[in-house]
Amino acid sequence: LTSDSGSRNVRQIIIERLPYTLLLMGTSQLALFFSTLYLALSLSRHYGSFWDKVTVTLSPLSSIPPWFFGIFLVLIFAAELKILPFSGVIDAPIPPTWIGRTLSILKHLILPAGSLFLSSFFINLYNWRTFFLIYSSEDYVETAKAKGLTSREIERRYILRPTLPTIITSFALLLIGVWTGAMITETIFKWPGLGSITYRAIGLFDTPVIVGTTIIYAYLLAITVFLLDFIYAIVDPRVKIGGGGSVQ
């Protein structure tokens, strides 16, 4: 396929833009996943505490889109405090050393990654905290407490283990999202990833680019769903592979 708005091959366009999207989305989404998972487990131990109430109160903030947080962060850290760049990927002129280039990229990454992180932090934390609370109230957890098991052992054996399939599913879907990018956020920060090129392609009715990026998501989703069936059979003893080769 060739882009309607240029002579370059769509495959080449995607390959050029993909590393930037993986850097931005990978950094923000992996940090979001592991931090909320850890903090939610801690909140589930202290139901009704001050921080638990703060999480419940602030969870509606996640209805605000990432690009709004992006503009807000730019006004504070770029326009007012002038400690971070407005947009782009690297300083101009480009630093001569690889350490300088790395630090420059990381400096430009903070605001777009931070906006993506903040936009979903409280709702993810609230969802995982509620999810862990449901399992914490099961009868077998109360029995384990009566046996004198420590809280760490109870979490590992009776809370985390039965929730592992759901955690793995969320992580797998997160990895798919890492490849798709964030259209408006990348456009605001002039981040040259798949999201910004898709946004531009929609505006120019560049069908080949739109189809190319959509196909990537479709293939990744199909492969992930296929692999998850086998992963469930490994991590969940309640799931087994029958003689016909299907997961039961």
N, C-alpha and C positions, 0 to 999 in steps of 0.2 A: 504494500500500500504506500501511496505517496500523499503527503499532506496537500490539501486543497489551497492552503495559503502559502505554499512554498514548494521548492523542488526536493526537499530532503525526505528521506524514507522515514515513515512513521516509527519503524523499529529503532532507527538511529536516534530519533527525537526522544523516545521513551528511555533508551539506554543512557542518554546524556543527562536526563532529568532525574532518573531514578535514585542515584546516590544522595542527592540533596533531600529528596523526600524521605528516604530511609533514615538519614541523619536526624532530620527534624522530628518526624513522627516516632521513630524508634526511641529517641531520647525522652520525649515528653510522655509517650504512652507506657513505656516500660517503667519509668519513674512513677507514673500515676498508678499503675497496676500494683507494683510491689509495696509502695508506701501506703496506699489505702488498704491493702490486704493486711499488712502488719498492724496498722493503727486500728482497723476495725476489730481485729481479734482482741486487741487491748481494750477497746471500748466495750466489747461484749462481756468482759470480765467485770466492768464497773458500770453496769446498767443504772441509769438515773443520776450519774455523777455530773459535775459541772460541764466537763468537756463533752459528755454524751448529749447533754441538752444543747450545747453550742452547735454540735454537728446537726442535730435535728432542726434547729432554728435556721441554720445557714444553708441547708440542703436546697431550698428553692432558688438560691443564687445560680445553680447550675442550669436554670432555664435560660440564662443569658448566653448568647453565642460567643464563641472564642474570639471573633474579631472585635467585639465590643471591649473585652478585656485587653485585647491587643492595643486598641486606640488609647485606652485608659493608661496602660503601662508606658506607652510612648510619650504621652503628655507628662507623666511623672518623671521617668528615668532618662528620657532623651531630651524633651523640650525644657523641662524645669531644672532637673538636677544635672543634666548634660554628662552623665557618666556612662551611657550606653548609646550605640548608634541607632538612628531612626530605622534603617532598613538595609537590605543587601546581605551579602554572604561574607565579604572580606573587605578589609580596608583598601583604599586606593591612595598611593601606589601600594602594590602587594608587598608585604614584608619579605626581605631577602632570605631569611632563615626559615626552616621548617617549624621551629618552635614558635617563631613570630606568627607564621601563617596559621598554625593550630590555635594559638591564643586568640588571634583575630576572628577566626571562624567561631570559636566558642563564645566570644563576646557578642557577635552578631546573632548567635543562636539563642541567647538567654530570653529575649523578649518574645519571639514567636513561640518558642517551646513553653515559656512560662504562661502565655495566654491559653494555650491548649491544655496545659496542666490545670490551671485554675478553673477553667470552664467546666470541668467534669469532676474536680476533686471532691467536693462535698456530697454530691449525689452518689458517687461511687463509694465513698466512705459510709454514707448512710445505708446504702443497699447491702454492702458486705456486712456491716454491723448488724443489721436486721436479720440477714441470712444466718449468721453465726448464732444469734440469740435464739432462733427457732430450734436449731440443733442442740443448743445448750440446755434447753428446757425438756429434752427427751428423758424418758424414764431411765434408760440405761446410763445416762450421764449422772442422774441422781444416785443410782446404785453404785456407780464408780466412786462418787464422792463419799458414800457411806462406807465403802471398803477402805477409805483412807488414802486413796491415790492422790498424788500431787496435782496441782492445776495444770502444770506442763504436760504430765502424762495423760491427763484427761483430754486436753486439747489435741495432743498428737494422735491418740488412739481412738477417741470417741467423737471428736468434732471435726478435725481436719481430714481424717481418713474418709468418712462418709461423704464429705463435701468435695473431695478431690476431683471427681468427674466434672462437677460444675465449675470448679476453679480452672481445670484444664480446658474446658470448652471456652470459657471467657478469655483465657490466654490465647487460645488458637484463633478466635475471632479478632482479638486485638492485633495479632500478627498479620492478619489479612488487611485490617485497616491501615497498618503501617505502610503498606504498598500503595494505597490509594491517594494519600495526601489530604491536605485541607485547602480547598479552593480559595475561599475568601481570605483566610489568614495568610496564606502564601502570597496572595496578590497584594495585600496591604503592606506586607513587609518586603515585597519585591524578592521573595525567595524563589529561586528558579527550579521548583520541583514539579512533580506531575500535577499537583493541584492547580498551580497557576497556569500551566499550559492547557489543562482541561478547561479552566475558566475562560481562557482566551479563545480556545477552539469553539466553545459554545457561542461566544459573542460573534465569531466569524463564520459560524455554521460549517466548521471544518470537520466534516463527518468522519473521515479516516482516523483522525486523532482521537475523537470521542469513542469510536468503536474500538480502537486499539487499547485504550485505557480501561474500557468496560470489559473487554475480553480477559484482560489480566485478572480482574476481580472475580469474574465468573469461573475461570479455571482454578484460581486459588481456593475459592469457596468449595468447589466440587472435590478437589483433592483433600482439603481439610476435613470435610464431612466424611469422606471415605476412610481417612486415617484415624479419625476419632473413634470409629466403631471398634477398631483393633486396640486402640489405647484403653478404651473403657473395659475391654475384656481382661486387660493386664492389671489395671489399678483397682477395679471394682470386683470383688469376689462374687457379687450377686449376678454378674454378667458372665456368660460363658459362650463359647463358640460351639454350636451344635455340629452334628455329623454332616449336615448338608452344607456347612461352610458359612452359615449365617449367624450373626450375633443374636443371642437370645437373652 
